[in-house]
Amino acid sequence: MNHFFAVSALILAVPTVALAQGPAYIGSVSALVSGRQIPLESQEAQMKGHFGLSSMLGRFLEVKYNGSRSPVRIRGGDHVVLIARIASEDVDPDTLFSMRKLDAKKDARIDLGKSSMRISISVQPYGRNLVKIVPSAPLAPGEYVVASTPSFQSPTTRAHLFGVD
């Protein structure tokens, strides 16, 4: 009978161990939904800058992602938790990622750099070379991007996309 309880406890512990492993590759991000890890859509950011001649036009940076809708969907009302693998634990996790809400267009998702589209997040250590990214408030329906901050190790801006229904 004691073996039954020991085996049951081991079986119940296995999913927790699997969750702590996180994404396989550095820079990868997964959503943690109902105890399952779902890899986020991944794209390189397509950046285009505009610089106006008058102070009224100013300057702005447009960031575009292909497709009007991410294939990775999270139900509205679900608590959004993202897990990312990082290269080193020696870096302040709050400096590694940012989250923004995107404008969905016919064939693309666009970030025009508006500060109102920035999502406040908490980034905390989650295990060996893993961080947990949690929005400070529930996410409204729409398209979202989690972007890694460019560094010497990874000079490109890798973006991880998902949608909330």
N, C-alpha and C positions, 0 to 999 in steps of 0.2 A: 504494500500500500504506500509506503514511503517513497518508493521508486516512481509511482504514479504521480505524486505531487512534485517530485524533483523534475521529472520529464515535463510536466505541465508548466512549471515555472520557467524552464528552459525555452519551451516553445513560445511562451508569452513574451520572453525577453528578446527573442530573435528580431522582431520588427523594429524594436528600439535601437538595437545595434546597427541594423541596416540603415536606419534614418540618419544616425550620427556619421555615417560614411560620406554622405553628401555627394555632390557631382564628382565625376571621375577626373575632370581636367581643370587646371588652373584657369580662372576667368569664367568658368561655366556657372550658370545660375539655374536652379530648379525651384518650382513652387512646391510647397508642402501643403497638400490638400487632403483632408480626411485620412491622414496617416500615410499617404502615398506621395512619392516625389515625381513631379512632372517636369521634364526639361523644358525651359522656355525657348521660344523661337529665338534664333540668333542671327544677327545681320551686322555688317559693317555700316556705320553711319555715313550717309552721303551728305557732305556739307557744302553749302554755297553761301558766300558772304556778299553783302551789298553795302556799299558805302556811298551815301548821298553827298552832293556838293554843298547843299545848304544845311543849316543846323536843324531845320524842320524835318528833313528826310533822315538825317542821322545815319546810323549804321545798324545792321542786324545780321544775324547768322541764321540761316534756315537749315534745318537738319531734316532729311527725308529718309523714310524707310519704305521699302517696296511692299505693296499690297495694302488694301484698305482696311483689312481686319486680320488680326493674328489668329492662327489656328489653335493657339493655346488659350482656353477659356476658363475663367473662374466664376462661379456663381456669385451674384451680388449677395451680400450678407455673410458670405464665408469670410472667416478671419484670414487675411492674406499674410503668409509667412514665406519668405524666400530664403534659400540657402545657397551660398556662393563659396566656391573654393578659391582661396587666395594663395599667392606665392610665398608669403612670409607673414609670420605673426608679429614681426617687429614694426609693423606700420599701424598707425592709428586707424582703426576700421572706419571711422566716420569720414575719412578722406578718400575712401576707395570707390564709393558708388553714389550715384544720384538717381532720383526717380522723378519722372515728369509725365503729365497727362498729354496725349497727342491729339491733334486735330485730324480726324479721319476724312479723307477726300476720296474721290472716285477710285483712284488706283494707287494711293499712297497714304501714309501717315506722316504728318508734318509737325515739327517742333519749331516754332518761330522764336523761341527764347524768351517768351513772356514769363515774368516772375510769378504771375498768377497760376501758371501751369506746373510750377514746382511743387512736389509732394514732400512734406516733411517725413523723414524716416529715422528710425533708430537702427544702428548697425552695431551688433554685439558679437563677441567671440562665441562660437558654437561647438567647437571641437578643434582637433588638430588641423590647422590651415583652413578652417571653415568659419564663416560668419553668417549670422542670421540677420536678415533685413526685414524690418516690420514697419509698415506705414503707421504714422502717429494717429490717424483717424481712418474709419472705414472708407473704402474707395467707392466712388460713384461709378455707375456704368460708363464704359468707354474703353479707349485704347491707352496702354501705358508702356513706358520704356524704363528699364533699369540700365544705366550706362556706367561702364567702368571708367575711372579716371585714367587718361593716358599717363604712361610712365616710361622710364628708360627700358624696363623689361618688356613692355607692351605699348609701343608708341601709337597704335591705332586705337580708335574708339570702338570697342566691341559693344554692341547693344543687344539687350535681351528683352524681348517683347511679349506682352500678354494682354488679354482683354478681360474686362469684367462685364458680365451680362446682368 
